[in-house]
Amino acid sequence: MKRICFVLFLSLLLVFALGFHALAANRTQADAVAWVNARLSEKWAVDYDGANGCQDIDLIKYYFDYLGASRINGYAYTYVNCPLPNGWSRSYVPGVGDIAVWGANVGIAGQYGHVGIVTKVSGSNITYVATNDGAVQCTSHTLSRYNCSIFIHPSFLVNGSLDVNWRIDGSDINGGQSAGTVDVYVNGVLQSNDCSDYYADVPYGASYEIRDIRASSGYTYLGVASGSLTGYVGEDTAVRLSFAKNSAPSGGAIVIITGNNVPVRSYASTSASRLGTVANDTGWSYMGSTIQDERGVDWYSISYYGKTGWVSSKLSSFKGNPEEHSYGDKITIVNGDTNIRQAPALSGKLLGVAYKNTVWTYLGQSAVDTRGITWYLISYKSASAWISSKYSEFTQSSSGWDDWSGHSSYHVSQSAYLTSNTPKVDGEKAFDGKSDTCWCVSESNNSFGQWVQIDYAKSRSVTGFTIINGYDKVRGSNDYWKLNCRVSTLAVYCDGAYIGLYSLKDSRSPQTISFGHSVTGSTFRFVIRGVYGGSKYADVCISEISLY
């Protein structure tokens, strides 16, 4: 009888243990977030384990119970390295429903560390809920994910799907036909790069982002007609991306505005959001697509400060443009020094001076002022600006590409850099031949999508690049390579055309990346698509890049 009872007891223990793990697989991310938000709403403040009052780990232990997993004992910092329930994992990349962990004296944590539950991931920022974080009860906070030490991924139920497909001229497309390409991210992790369609089973409640939407030749991207570029995965989530077939007249024309303060729309409809307005008698580069709205009115696509905008034909007209130039072409100042302005007019704010014989990179957009003078949009410092065609012309500089080290043969620009830093950490430092200097962008600027670009005076074929990742400098006891963030994924473009997405090792040694084929051009842009976290700072650094 004792033996039977003992076997029965062991069986019950096994069922109980297996039940715990089964429960963990029957909670979705959506369930977890709803549970955490309920605790936040009720201002939950309970000494759940009956020790030391309500601490941050009390909410986490309650969360473990909810997910059907055995609790972990000890201070918050023990969660950095402690054993995890079966099926759980750790990562530097956060996801909704994850447990955010701060080690002792890391980020916002004190000597005992800190823990919270992630309820939202937005770029490089997370929103989390925790107890004993400025108040005993549950409170919510948003900060950079690089402030954390690690993230614990629970084992959630996987029962959702994500379907990204195309809509062309208002009709849904089946059978894999595509009008463009996109990058698909789930929980901040790249799932498919430059895909022409996408379908996959993904975690229910996972966050998704559709990035880098680019139209194929002969099509124009209109914006999302239904669905959203960001959201959360349900049982059957479909995201439809709308494109239009380009129609005559072809690119190379200019759209002349014939009304006052004409609105520029995000797509061809009066109900679309405004990107801005354009003034009467100004001209804008035509992007090669004309679409009729529901009223039968034509809309023209124009290049509007780096975006594709739409203006109504009722308030604009075409003008032939004998000069056809492309993004990345070179403009030389030939008729004396000229002013660089913020807008394509003499009334535009003065930003600087373009001196005679200097060479500038054309950003693919022209405009005509009220006098009939054409202005060119150029790359200027970390932004864009305008110069008059009266003082400039499209040329190639006589200085050669072969002088790779000669500063006069290239120009460096960047989307942003940490201006408060001394010494300076602008884009020039990534091409100065010195590994102990760096280009650095602050995490407060959201490092994803930040770029550094080198414009050479003359085209040449290259097959790859060598990079020294991070800030390769040690001073005293400070190793700045470890203290700052490094790049994990880097996208490369040549003359505006996408080359590829490359994974970098988390190493301070030089890394040589091959394109796998020869690429010819004069403008090369390097775009941050992923980051390795630093041990102290959230700044992202690149010490050196050289093309070969």
C-alpha positions as CSV (number, residue, x, y, z in Angstrom):
1,M,0.0,0.0,0.0
2,K,2.8,2.4,0.8
3,R,4.5,1.6,-2.5
4,I,1.2,2.3,-4.4
5,C,0.8,5.7,-2.6
6,F,4.4,6.6,-3.3
7,V,4.1,5.8,-7.1
8,L,0.8,7.7,-7.2
9,F,2.6,10.7,-5.5
10,L,5.4,10.6,-8.0
11,S,2.8,10.5,-10.9
12,L,1.0,13.5,-9.5
13,L,4.3,15.4,-9.2
14,L,5.1,14.5,-12.9
15,V,1.7,15.6,-14.1
16,F,1.9,18.8,-12.1
17,A,5.4,19.6,-13.5
18,L,4.4,18.8,-17.1
19,G,1.2,20.8,-16.6
20,F,3.4,23.8,-15.7
21,H,5.3,23.6,-19.0
22,A,2.1,22.9,-20.9
23,L,0.6,26.1,-19.6
24,A,3.7,28.1,-20.7
25,A,3.0,26.9,-24.3
26,N,-0.7,28.0,-24.1
27,R,-0.1,31.7,-23.3
28,T,0.3,34.0,-26.2
29,Q,2.3,37.3,-26.2
30,A,-1.1,39.1,-26.5
31,D,-2.3,37.2,-23.3
32,A,0.9,38.2,-21.5
33,V,0.6,41.9,-22.4
34,A,-3.1,41.9,-21.4
35,W,-2.1,40.4,-18.1
36,V,0.7,42.9,-17.4
37,N,-1.5,45.9,-18.4
38,A,-4.2,44.6,-16.0
39,R,-1.7,44.7,-13.2
40,L,-0.7,48.2,-14.3
41,S,-4.3,49.3,-14.4
42,E,-5.1,48.0,-10.9
43,K,-1.8,49.6,-9.5
44,W,-0.8,46.2,-8.3
45,A,1.5,46.3,-5.2
46,V,1.7,43.0,-3.4
47,D,4.5,41.3,-1.4
48,Y,4.0,38.2,-3.5
49,D,6.7,36.1,-1.9
50,G,6.2,37.4,1.6
51,A,9.7,38.8,1.9
52,N,11.0,42.4,2.2
53,G,7.7,44.1,1.1
54,C,6.7,44.7,-2.6
55,Q,9.9,44.5,-4.7
56,D,10.4,44.3,-8.5
57,I,10.9,40.6,-8.3
58,D,7.4,40.1,-6.8
59,L,5.7,41.0,-10.1
60,I,8.1,38.8,-12.0
61,K,7.4,35.8,-9.7
62,Y,3.7,36.4,-10.2
63,Y,4.3,36.5,-14.0
64,F,6.2,33.2,-13.8
65,D,3.2,31.6,-12.0
66,Y,0.8,33.0,-14.7
67,L,3.0,31.5,-17.5
68,G,3.1,28.2,-15.7
69,A,6.8,28.3,-14.9
70,S,8.7,27.6,-11.7
71,R,9.8,30.8,-9.9
72,I,13.4,32.0,-9.7
73,N,14.7,33.0,-6.3
74,G,17.4,35.6,-5.5
75,Y,17.9,39.3,-6.2
76,A,17.0,40.8,-9.6
77,Y,20.6,40.6,-10.9
78,T,20.5,36.8,-10.7
79,Y,18.1,36.8,-13.7
80,V,21.1,37.8,-15.9
81,N,22.6,34.3,-15.7
82,C,20.2,32.0,-13.8
83,P,18.8,28.8,-15.3
84,L,15.6,29.3,-17.3
85,P,12.4,27.2,-17.6
86,N,12.4,24.7,-20.5
87,G,11.9,26.5,-23.8
88,W,12.8,30.0,-22.5
89,S,15.8,31.9,-23.9
90,R,17.9,35.1,-23.5
91,S,18.6,37.7,-26.1
92,Y,19.9,41.2,-26.5
93,V,16.9,42.0,-28.8
94,P,13.7,42.7,-26.9
95,G,10.2,41.3,-27.6
96,V,6.8,42.0,-26.3
97,G,6.2,40.0,-23.1
98,D,9.9,39.6,-22.4
99,I,11.4,40.1,-19.0
100,A,13.9,43.1,-19.1
101,V,16.8,42.5,-16.8
102,W,19.3,45.1,-15.5
103,G,22.4,43.7,-13.8
104,A,23.8,45.2,-10.6
105,N,24.5,48.9,-11.1
106,V,23.7,48.7,-14.9
107,G,21.5,51.4,-16.5
108,I,18.8,52.4,-14.0
109,A,19.6,49.5,-11.6
110,G,21.0,49.7,-8.1
111,Q,23.3,47.2,-6.5
112,Y,20.6,44.5,-6.5
113,G,19.7,44.9,-10.2
114,H,16.2,45.4,-11.6
115,V,13.5,43.6,-13.6
116,G,10.4,44.5,-15.5
117,I,8.1,43.2,-18.3
118,V,8.2,44.6,-21.8
119,T,4.9,45.8,-23.2
120,K,6.0,47.6,-26.3
121,V,9.0,47.7,-28.7
122,S,9.4,50.8,-30.8
123,G,12.7,51.1,-32.7
124,S,15.4,51.1,-30.1
125,N,13.1,52.0,-27.3
126,I,11.1,49.7,-25.0
127,T,8.1,50.4,-22.7
128,Y,8.1,48.2,-19.6
129,V,6.0,47.7,-16.5
130,A,7.7,47.2,-13.1
131,T,7.0,47.4,-9.4
132,N,9.2,49.4,-6.9
133,D,10.4,51.7,-9.8
134,G,9.9,55.1,-8.3
135,A,6.7,53.9,-6.6
136,V,5.7,50.6,-4.9
137,Q,2.8,49.8,-7.2
138,C,3.1,48.9,-10.9
139,T,4.3,51.8,-13.1
140,S,5.2,52.1,-16.8
141,H,8.4,53.6,-18.3
142,T,10.0,54.1,-21.7
143,L,13.7,54.1,-22.4
144,S,16.4,52.8,-24.7
145,R,16.8,49.0,-24.9
146,Y,20.5,49.4,-24.6
147,N,20.0,50.6,-21.0
148,C,19.2,46.9,-20.2
149,S,21.6,44.0,-19.7
150,I,19.6,41.2,-21.3
151,F,16.0,40.1,-22.2
152,I,14.4,36.8,-21.2
153,H,12.0,35.4,-23.8
154,P,9.2,33.2,-22.3
155,S,7.9,30.3,-24.4
156,F,4.7,31.6,-25.9
157,L,2.1,29.9,-28.0
158,V,2.8,30.2,-31.7
159,N,-0.4,30.3,-33.7
160,G,-0.3,33.4,-35.8
161,S,0.7,34.2,-39.5
162,L,1.9,37.2,-41.3
163,D,1.1,37.7,-45.0
164,V,2.6,40.6,-46.9
165,N,1.2,41.1,-50.4
166,W,0.9,43.6,-53.1
167,R,-2.0,45.7,-54.5
168,I,-1.4,47.2,-58.0
169,D,-3.6,50.0,-59.3
170,G,-6.2,49.2,-56.6
171,S,-6.4,45.4,-57.3
172,D,-5.1,42.7,-55.0
173,I,-2.3,40.6,-56.7
174,N,-2.0,36.8,-56.3
175,G,0.5,34.3,-57.6
176,G,3.6,36.1,-56.4
177,Q,3.5,39.1,-58.8
178,S,5.4,42.0,-57.2
179,A,5.8,45.7,-57.8
180,G,8.5,46.2,-55.3
181,T,10.5,44.8,-52.4
182,V,10.4,45.1,-48.6
183,D,12.3,44.1,-45.5
184,V,10.2,42.2,-42.9
185,Y,11.0,42.4,-39.2
186,V,9.3,40.4,-36.4
187,N,10.0,41.5,-32.8
188,G,12.7,43.7,-34.2
189,V,14.6,40.9,-35.9
190,L,15.0,40.8,-39.7
191,Q,13.1,37.8,-41.2
192,S,13.4,38.5,-44.9
193,N,15.5,41.1,-46.8
194,D,14.4,42.6,-50.1
195,C,11.6,40.1,-50.5
196,S,9.0,40.4,-53.2
197,D,6.3,38.6,-51.2
198,Y,6.3,37.1,-47.6
199,Y,4.3,34.6,-45.7
200,A,5.3,32.8,-42.4
201,D,3.9,31.4,-39.2
202,V,5.1,33.8,-36.5
203,P,4.3,34.2,-32.7
204,Y,0.8,35.3,-32.0
205,G,0.9,38.9,-30.7
206,A,4.5,39.5,-32.0
207,S,5.2,43.0,-33.2
208,Y,6.0,43.3,-37.0
209,E,7.5,46.1,-39.0
210,I,7.6,46.4,-42.8
211,R,10.6,48.5,-43.7
212,D,12.6,49.7,-46.7
213,I,9.7,49.6,-49.1
214,R,11.1,50.2,-52.6
215,A,9.1,50.2,-55.9
216,S,10.4,48.1,-58.8
217,S,11.1,49.8,-62.2
218,G,7.8,50.9,-63.8
219,Y,5.9,51.2,-60.5
220,T,5.4,53.9,-57.8
221,Y,4.7,53.1,-54.1
222,L,1.5,54.9,-52.9
223,G,1.5,54.2,-49.2
224,V,-0.5,51.6,-47.3
225,A,-4.0,51.4,-48.6
226,S,-5.1,49.0,-45.9
227,G,-3.4,47.3,-43.0
228,S,-0.4,49.0,-41.4
229,L,3.4,49.1,-41.7
230,T,3.7,48.3,-38.0
231,G,1.4,46.3,-35.8
232,Y,0.9,43.0,-33.9
233,V,0.4,39.5,-35.4
234,G,-3.0,37.8,-35.1
235,E,-4.2,34.5,-36.3
236,D,-4.2,35.6,-39.9
237,T,-2.6,39.1,-40.4
238,A,-2.4,40.5,-43.9
239,V,-0.5,43.7,-44.9
240,R,-1.3,45.0,-48.3
241,L,1.2,47.4,-50.0
242,S,-0.2,49.6,-52.7
243,F,1.7,50.4,-55.9
244,A,0.7,52.0,-59.3
245,K,2.0,51.3,-62.7
246,N,3.9,54.3,-64.1
247,S,2.3,56.0,-67.1
248,A,3.3,58.6,-69.7
249,P,4.7,61.2,-69.7
250,S,8.0,59.7,-68.7
251,G,10.4,61.0,-66.0
252,G,12.6,63.9,-66.9
253,A,9.7,66.4,-67.0
254,I,9.0,69.1,-64.4
255,V,5.6,69.7,-62.8
256,I,4.9,73.5,-62.7
257,I,2.6,74.6,-59.9
258,T,-0.3,76.9,-61.1
259,G,-2.0,77.6,-57.8
260,N,-1.2,79.2,-54.4
261,N,0.0,77.0,-51.6
262,V,-0.9,73.8,-53.4
263,P,-1.0,70.8,-51.0
264,V,1.3,67.9,-51.7
265,R,-0.4,64.6,-50.7
266,S,1.0,61.3,-49.6
267,Y,-0.9,59.5,-52.4
268,A,-3.3,60.4,-55.2
269,S,-6.4,61.6,-53.3
270,T,-7.7,64.7,-51.6
271,S,-8.3,62.5,-48.5
272,A,-4.6,61.6,-48.2
273,S,-2.4,63.2,-45.6
274,R,-0.4,66.4,-46.4
275,L,3.3,66.2,-46.8
276,G,3.4,70.0,-47.1
277,T,2.6,72.7,-49.7
278,V,4.3,74.1,-52.8
279,A,4.2,77.7,-54.1
280,N,2.8,79.1,-57.3
281,D,5.2,79.1,-60.3
282,T,7.6,76.7,-58.7
283,G,8.7,73.5,-60.6
284,W,9.3,70.0,-59.2
285,S,10.9,66.9,-60.6
286,Y,8.3,64.5,-62.1
287,M,8.7,60.9,-60.8
288,G,7.1,59.3,-63.8
289,S,3.7,58.2,-62.5
290,T,0.2,59.7,-63.2
291,I,-2.9,58.3,-61.4
292,Q,-6.6,59.1,-61.7
293,D,-8.6,59.5,-58.5
294,E,-12.2,58.4,-58.0
295,R,-13.4,61.7,-59.6
296,G,-11.3,61.1,-62.7
297,V,-8.8,63.8,-61.9
298,D,-5.1,63.1,-62.7
299,W,-2.5,63.4,-60.0
300,Y,1.2,63.7,-60.8
301,S,4.0,62.2,-58.7
302,I,6.8,64.6,-57.7
303,S,10.0,64.4,-55.8
304,Y,9.3,66.3,-52.6
305,Y,12.3,66.6,-50.2
306,G,13.3,63.0,-50.5
307,K,9.7,61.6,-50.6
308,T,7.3,60.9,-53.4
309,G,4.4,63.4,-53.2
310,W,1.3,63.9,-55.3
311,V,-0.2,67.1,-56.7
312,S,-3.5,67.5,-58.6
313,S,-3.4,68.3,-62.3
314,K,-6.1,70.9,-61.6
315,L,-3.4,73.0,-59.9
316,S,-0.3,72.0,-62.0
317,S,0.9,71.3,-65.5
318,F,3.9,69.7,-67.3
319,K,6.9,71.4,-68.7
320,G,9.5,69.6,-70.7
321,N,12.9,69.3,-69.0
322,P,15.8,68.9,-71.5
323,E,18.2,67.9,-68.8
324,E,17.8,64.5,-67.3
325,H,20.0,63.9,-64.3
326,S,20.1,61.2,-61.6
327,Y,20.6,61.0,-57.9
328,G,24.3,61.0,-57.1
329,D,25.3,63.1,-60.2
330,K,28.0,65.7,-59.6
331,I,27.4,69.5,-59.8
332,T,30.4,71.8,-60.0
333,I,30.3,75.5,-59.1
334,V,31.6,77.3,-62.3
335,N,30.5,80.9,-62.3
336,G,31.9,82.2,-59.1
337,D,30.9,81.7,-55.5
338,T,27.2,81.2,-54.8
339,N,24.9,81.0,-51.8
340,I,23.5,77.7,-50.4
341,R,19.9,78.2,-49.4
342,Q,17.3,76.3,-47.5
343,A,14.6,76.7,-50.2
344,P,14.7,77.0,-54.0
345,A,14.4,80.8,-54.1
346,L,16.4,84.0,-53.4
347,S,14.2,84.4,-50.3
348,G,15.3,81.0,-49.0
349,K,17.3,81.1,-45.7
350,L,21.1,81.4,-46.3
351,L,22.9,78.3,-45.0
352,G,26.4,78.7,-46.4
353,V,28.5,79.4,-49.5
354,A,29.4,77.0,-52.3
355,Y,32.8,78.2,-53.6
356,K,33.9,78.2,-57.2
357,N,35.3,74.8,-58.4
358,T,33.8,72.9,-55.5
359,V,31.9,69.7,-56.4
360,W,28.5,68.8,-54.8
361,T,26.3,65.7,-54.9
362,Y,22.9,66.1,-56.6
363,L,20.0,64.5,-54.7
364,G,17.7,64.0,-57.7
365,Q,15.4,67.0,-57.4
366,S,15.1,70.3,-59.2
367,A,12.8,73.3,-58.7
368,V,12.0,76.4,-60.7
369,D,11.5,79.8,-59.0
370,T,9.2,82.6,-60.0
371,R,11.9,84.1,-62.3
372,G,12.2,80.8,-64.2
373,I,15.6,79.9,-62.7
374,T,16.2,76.3,-62.0
375,W,17.6,75.2,-58.6
376,Y,19.3,71.9,-57.7
377,L,18.9,70.0,-54.4
378,I,22.3,69.0,-53.1
379,S,23.8,67.1,-50.1
380,Y,24.9,69.7,-47.6
381,K,26.4,68.7,-44.2
382,S,24.0,66.3,-42.6
383,A,20.9,67.5,-44.6
384,S,20.0,68.9,-48.0
385,A,20.0,72.4,-49.5
386,W,19.6,74.3,-52.8
387,I,22.0,76.0,-55.2
388,S,21.1,78.0,-58.3
389,S,21.8,76.7,-61.9
390,K,23.1,80.2,-62.8
391,Y,26.3,79.4,-61.0
392,S,26.6,75.6,-61.5
393,E,26.5,72.8,-64.0
394,F,26.5,69.1,-64.1
395,T,30.1,67.9,-64.5
396,Q,32.6,65.4,-63.3
397,S,35.5,66.7,-61.3
398,S,39.0,66.4,-62.8
399,S,40.4,64.9,-59.6
400,G,40.7,61.2,-59.8
401,W,39.3,58.3,-57.8
402,D,42.8,56.7,-57.8
403,D,43.9,59.2,-55.1
404,W,41.9,57.4,-52.4
405,S,43.7,59.1,-49.5
406,G,43.4,62.6,-51.0
407,H,40.7,64.5,-49.2
408,S,39.9,66.6,-52.3
409,S,38.8,63.5,-54.1
410,Y,35.8,62.8,-51.9
411,H,33.2,64.3,-49.7
412,V,31.6,62.7,-46.6
413,S,28.2,63.3,-45.2
414,Q,26.1,61.7,-42.5
415,S,22.5,61.6,-41.3
416,A,23.6,62.6,-37.7
417,Y,26.5,62.5,-35.3
418,L,27.0,63.1,-31.6
419,T,27.7,66.9,-31.7
420,S,28.4,67.2,-28.0
421,N,31.4,65.0,-28.2
422,T,35.0,66.2,-28.0
423,P,36.9,65.2,-30.1
424,K,34.6,65.5,-33.1
425,V,32.9,62.2,-34.2
426,D,31.3,63.2,-37.6
427,G,31.3,61.0,-40.7
428,E,34.7,62.2,-41.8
429,K,36.2,60.1,-39.0
430,A,35.1,56.9,-40.6
431,F,37.2,57.6,-43.6
432,D,40.3,59.3,-42.1
433,G,42.5,56.2,-42.0
434,K,42.7,56.3,-38.2
435,S,41.2,53.5,-36.2
436,D,41.3,55.4,-32.9
437,T,38.8,58.0,-34.3
438,C,35.2,57.2,-35.1
439,W,31.8,58.2,-36.5
440,C,29.4,58.1,-33.6
441,V,25.6,58.5,-33.5
442,S,23.7,58.9,-30.3
443,E,21.0,56.4,-29.5
444,S,18.7,59.3,-28.7
445,N,18.6,59.8,-32.5
446,N,17.4,56.2,-32.9
447,S,20.4,54.5,-34.6
448,F,18.3,52.3,-36.9
449,G,18.5,53.9,-40.3
450,Q,21.2,56.4,-39.5
451,W,23.8,56.5,-42.3
452,V,27.3,57.7,-43.3
453,Q,28.0,58.4,-47.0
454,I,31.2,59.0,-49.1
455,D,30.9,60.8,-52.4
456,Y,33.9,60.3,-54.7
457,A,34.6,62.7,-57.6
458,K,34.9,60.0,-60.2
459,S,33.2,56.6,-60.5
460,R,35.1,53.3,-60.2
461,S,34.3,49.6,-59.8
462,V,34.6,48.2,-56.3
463,T,34.0,44.7,-55.0
464,G,33.6,45.2,-51.2
465,F,34.8,47.1,-48.1
466,T,36.8,46.7,-45.0
467,I,35.4,47.9,-41.7
468,I,36.7,48.4,-38.1
469,N,33.6,48.1,-36.1
470,G,33.0,50.1,-32.9
471,Y,35.2,52.7,-31.3
472,D,38.7,51.0,-31.3
473,K,40.3,53.1,-28.6
474,V,41.6,52.4,-25.1
475,R,42.6,55.1,-22.7
476,G,43.7,54.1,-19.2
477,S,41.2,51.6,-17.9
478,N,38.5,52.7,-20.3
479,D,38.1,50.4,-23.3
480,Y,35.7,52.4,-25.5
481,W,35.1,49.5,-27.9
482,K,33.4,47.6,-25.1
483,L,31.7,50.7,-23.5
484,N,30.0,51.8,-26.7
485,C,27.7,50.0,-29.1
486,R,28.8,48.3,-32.3
487,V,27.0,47.7,-35.6
488,S,25.6,44.2,-36.1
489,T,24.0,44.7,-39.5
490,L,24.9,47.2,-42.2
491,A,23.1,47.9,-45.5
492,V,25.1,49.3,-48.4
493,Y,23.9,51.4,-51.3
494,C,25.8,52.6,-54.5
495,D,24.5,55.7,-56.2
496,G,21.2,55.2,-54.5
497,A,20.8,51.6,-55.6
498,Y,20.7,48.8,-52.9
499,I,23.7,46.5,-52.9
500,G,23.1,44.2,-49.9
501,L,22.6,43.7,-46.2
502,Y,25.7,42.5,-44.3
503,S,26.1,40.9,-40.9
504,L,29.2,42.1,-38.9
505,K,31.0,40.2,-36.2
506,D,31.1,41.7,-32.8
507,S,34.8,42.0,-33.0
508,R,37.3,44.9,-33.0
509,S,39.5,43.3,-35.6
510,P,39.2,44.5,-39.2
511,Q,36.4,42.7,-41.2
512,T,36.5,42.4,-45.0
513,I,33.1,42.2,-46.7
514,S,32.8,41.1,-50.3
515,F,29.8,42.2,-52.4
516,G,30.2,39.0,-54.5
517,H,30.3,41.0,-57.7
518,S,31.7,44.3,-59.0
519,V,29.8,47.5,-58.4
520,T,30.4,50.8,-60.3
521,G,29.5,54.2,-58.8
522,S,30.7,57.3,-57.1
523,T,28.4,57.5,-54.0
524,F,28.4,54.8,-51.3
525,R,26.0,54.9,-48.4
526,F,26.3,52.7,-45.3
527,V,23.1,52.4,-43.2
528,I,22.8,51.0,-39.7
529,R,20.2,48.1,-39.6
530,G,21.2,46.5,-36.3
531,V,23.3,47.1,-33.2
532,Y,25.4,45.2,-30.6
533,G,24.8,46.8,-27.1
534,G,27.6,48.5,-25.2
535,S,28.4,47.8,-21.6
536,K,27.9,51.4,-20.5
537,Y,27.0,53.9,-23.4
538,A,24.2,53.7,-25.9
539,D,26.2,55.5,-28.6
540,V,26.9,53.5,-31.8
541,C,30.3,53.8,-33.4
542,I,32.3,52.9,-36.6
543,S,36.0,53.5,-36.5
544,E,36.9,53.0,-40.1
545,I,35.5,52.0,-43.5
546,S,37.6,51.6,-46.7
547,L,36.3,50.4,-50.1
548,Y,38.4,48.2,-52.3
